[in-house]
Amino acid sequence: MFAAFMAMVGTAAAQDHYFEFAGGASMAPFSCTGNAGTAHGTATGGNVNIRYTCFFSEHWGAFAKIGSCYAGAADREYFGALNQADGGKYLYRFNRGNYDSGFEGALTIGAAYRMEIGQFSIIPSAGIGVGSLSAANFSFERRSRDGSTGPEYFSYRPVGKDVSEDYLIDRYPTYEYPSPFIISADLQLTYGINNTVYFFVQPGFLWSPAKVSLECEYTRSMQKYAPINWVEALSYADAADLWEKDLNSMTTSTDRWSLAPVFNINAGIGINIGRLIEKIR
């Protein structure tokens, strides 16, 4: 990649090429719908990215950026919102994974505008691209607080194309998911320590207007022992509160989920490639 950048330097003014590495915190809002209404929460995580920018004039330039961002909500965060949406009637726990949002990979290209004030620069930028979704694949159970009903089980997974090898006896399920269109925007504040190296902070966001299809499996439970006479009632008295999954009650539905924006706040370091090459020469 660096060799490709060096080859590109000859096509424009040497001082107008920049390479940056950044990382920081991410967060994404989410909502839960339950028996009592809708509640909101926030998933948190982190991100890393690299960006190349070329300025064709004093102010205007273009960039290409590749990165990854993740935001997840564990038990306390996700079920805190769901508990509120359900009216405080249940207890919850994850059985697999947790709620997550974001992009395992994101590639964007766009425009940047530079305003310089001494050693400082303000660079807003906006772009479009494609992303690889961080799959929302999790399951959980909920139980009534008063014990009047048995556990209920919910399982979510994104709907994708099965690309498993059909010639294998022990086939491992593998799914391919679409890469949605994404929009990005950032505001970079930089401080140059010399003509080559600078540091920056950069708030911004990634968002996809696409919707994701999620398959939801819902399963109720039944009492493990249901005595039919007084002898069985006495024999199973200690097991009266035991429950087991009622597999015959399983229902499957497909929901369309809107993707929330992932907000990022980053810090990073940048190198003026043109100046660096001049020094090497």
Secondary structure, 3 states (H helix, E strand, C coil): CHHHHHHHHCCCCHHHEEEEEEEEEEEEEEEEEECCEEEEEEEEEEEEEEEEEEECCCCEEEEEEEEEEEEEECHHHHHHHHHHHCCCCEEEEEEECCEEEEEEEEEEEEEEECEEECCEEEEEEEEEEEEEECCCCEEEEEEECCCCCCCEEEEEEECCEECCCCCCCCCCCCEECCCCEEEEEEEEEEEECCCCEEEEEEEEEEECCCEEEEEEEEECEEECCCCCCHHHHHHCHHHCCCEEECHHHCEEEEEEEECCCEEEEEEEEEEEHHHHHHHHC
